Amino acid sequence: MAGHQSVAQINATGETRRGRQVDDRVEAFLRDVLALEGENSIDVRRGVRHRLAGCEKLFRDAEPDEELKEKAAHSCRALCRARVLEEIPRHKRTQTAEHLKLVLDIVNLRMRLAQAIHG
């Protein structure tokens, strides 16, 4: 896709949308996981995990305090989850909504796993 930037190429911005701050890293995550629609479920799961890990790395790298890097990754997961949740109603009763529900399940699993590991 021309002009498309992957999660690894995006930084945070201060733009707002509907009263909330837009983070280009999270928007890139959403675009990237939407692009996985139509792939088989194994590739979707692998792709979502890969893109979420890339987004988490961007958040960690942007956090200068070593002790807060895991909190930054947690914020990334929470923001990505919230953005997917926000998008699902926009695609009500479509294959895209079903795809986003799968993405949400994968993000939720990653959040539970991180919670179990990091407490």
PLY file of the C-alpha trace (Angstrom):
ply
format ascii 1.0
element vertex 119
property float x
property float y
property float z
element edge 118
property int vertex1
property int vertex2
end_header
0.00 0.00 0.00
1.56 3.32 -1.05
2.31 5.68 1.82
1.65 2.98 4.43
3.98 3.07 7.41
4.43 0.04 9.63
4.35 0.24 13.42
8.14 0.33 13.50
8.19 3.58 11.49
5.72 5.59 13.57
6.13 7.88 16.58
3.62 9.42 18.97
1.85 12.64 18.04
-0.21 15.13 19.95
-3.16 15.13 17.54
-6.60 14.58 18.97
-9.62 12.73 17.68
-12.97 13.01 19.41
-11.40 14.43 22.55
-8.68 11.82 22.93
-5.04 11.92 22.03
-4.14 9.93 18.94
-0.96 7.89 19.06
0.30 7.13 15.58
1.97 3.96 16.87
-1.42 2.60 17.94
-3.06 3.71 14.69
-0.31 1.92 12.75
-0.95 -1.20 14.83
-4.63 -1.04 13.92
-3.87 -0.56 10.21
-1.38 -3.43 10.28
-3.77 -5.89 11.96
-6.63 -4.86 9.67
-4.36 -5.70 6.74
-4.21 -9.28 8.08
-7.94 -9.77 7.45
-8.54 -12.73 5.16
-5.36 -14.55 6.18
-5.66 -17.93 7.86
-6.02 -17.83 11.64
-2.47 -19.04 12.30
-1.01 -16.23 10.20
-3.36 -13.71 11.82
-2.31 -14.81 15.32
1.36 -14.72 14.37
0.97 -11.33 12.67
-0.92 -9.73 15.56
1.65 -10.98 18.09
4.48 -9.69 15.89
2.89 -6.27 15.40
1.99 -5.93 19.08
5.57 -6.82 20.06
6.84 -4.17 17.63
4.52 -1.57 19.10
5.55 -2.53 22.66
9.19 -2.09 21.67
8.49 1.41 20.38
6.82 2.31 23.68
9.68 0.79 25.71
12.31 2.55 23.60
10.55 5.89 24.05
10.62 5.51 27.85
13.94 6.87 29.18
13.48 5.49 32.71
14.61 1.86 32.73
12.28 1.04 35.63
9.23 2.26 33.70
9.83 0.41 30.43
7.50 -2.47 31.30
4.78 0.02 32.30
5.25 1.65 28.90
4.72 -1.73 27.22
1.62 -2.28 29.35
0.30 1.12 28.23
0.89 0.08 24.64
-1.12 -3.12 25.07
-3.93 -1.25 26.81
-4.07 1.46 24.12
-4.02 -1.09 21.29
-6.79 -3.08 23.01
-8.89 0.06 23.51
-8.41 1.08 19.88
-9.50 -2.34 18.59
-12.54 -2.22 20.90
-13.38 1.24 19.57
-13.20 0.00 15.98
-15.39 -3.11 16.31
-18.78 -1.29 16.38
-17.84 0.60 13.21
-17.82 -2.73 11.37
-20.90 -4.26 12.97
-22.11 -7.47 11.31
-19.16 -7.72 8.92
-16.20 -10.03 8.48
-13.99 -7.15 9.62
-15.78 -7.10 12.99
-15.17 -10.83 13.34
-11.53 -10.32 12.41
-11.18 -7.55 15.00
-12.72 -9.82 17.65
-9.98 -12.35 16.91
-7.38 -9.57 17.16
-8.91 -8.56 20.50
-8.68 -12.14 21.78
-4.99 -12.24 20.85
-4.26 -8.89 22.54
-6.18 -9.99 25.64
-4.15 -13.19 25.81
-0.91 -11.20 25.52
-2.08 -8.91 28.33
-2.88 -11.87 30.61
0.46 -13.48 29.79
2.38 -10.27 30.53
0.46 -9.88 33.81
1.40 -13.43 34.82
5.05 -12.86 33.99
5.55 -9.33 35.31
2.92 -9.29 38.02
0 1
1 2
2 3
3 4
4 5
5 6
6 7
7 8
8 9
9 10
10 11
11 12
12 13
13 14
14 15
15 16
16 17
17 18
18 19
19 20
20 21
21 22
22 23
23 24
24 25
25 26
26 27
27 28
28 29
29 30
30 31
31 32
32 33
33 34
34 35
35 36
36 37
37 38
38 39
39 40
40 41
41 42
42 43
43 44
44 45
45 46
46 47
47 48
48 49
49 50
50 51
51 52
52 53
53 54
54 55
55 56
56 57
57 58
58 59
59 60
60 61
61 62
62 63
63 64
64 65
65 66
66 67
67 68
68 69
69 70
70 71
71 72
72 73
73 74
74 75
75 76
76 77
77 78
78 79
79 80
80 81
81 82
82 83
83 84
84 85
85 86
86 87
87 88
88 89
89 90
90 91
91 92
92 93
93 94
94 95
95 96
96 97
97 98
98 99
99 100
100 101
101 102
102 103
103 104
104 105
105 106
106 107
107 108
108 109
109 110
110 111
111 112
112 113
113 114
114 115
115 116
116 117
117 118
